[in-house]
Every structure is written in structure tokens, then in C-alpha cells.
């Protein structure tokens, strides 16, 4: 079956999000089919930074936490 897993990070900390996503893929030997990226940026936010989302589309027998 095809499943999705979403990783959330901050646009100014992409290396951390990349590392977490890559580690999950490596640890679980995931058969990745696609990765979608979305950026949610609020100009007036206190942090002056937006959320960065990676959605990994993968094939597996069951969802992988």
C-alpha cells in the first residue's frame, strides 16, 4: 500500500528537518515514492519564520511510525 508521513520543521532550520527525514528513511529502509514540500510563512509572526513541511509518500505493508 501507499502511505504518507509528514515531518514538520522551521524554514530557518532546514538541516534539522533534512536530518530527521533522512534518518527515518534510513532506519526504516523506506521505499520512497515521492517527497512533497510546503512552506507556510507568516510575515507578521513573532518568530519571523515559517513552518516547513515534508510529506514523504512511501510504499509499505503497513504505516511506519
Secondary structure as the mmCIF struct_conf table of DSSP 4:
data_model
#
loop_
_struct_conf.conf_type_id
_struct_conf.id
_struct_conf.beg_label_comp_id
_struct_conf.beg_label_asym_id
_struct_conf.beg_label_seq_id
_struct_conf.end_label_comp_id
_struct_conf.end_label_asym_id
_struct_conf.end_label_seq_id
STRN STRN1 UNK A 2 UNK A 10
TURN_TY1_P TURN_TY1_P1 UNK A 11 UNK A 12
HELX_RH_AL_P HELX_RH_AL_P1 UNK A 14 UNK A 28
TURN_TY1_P TURN_TY1_P2 UNK A 29 UNK A 29
STRN STRN2 UNK A 31 UNK A 40
TURN_TY1_P TURN_TY1_P3 UNK A 43 UNK A 44
TURN_TY1_P TURN_TY1_P4 UNK A 46 UNK A 47
BEND BEND1 UNK A 48 UNK A 48
STRN STRN3 UNK A 51 UNK A 59
BEND BEND2 UNK A 61 UNK A 62
#
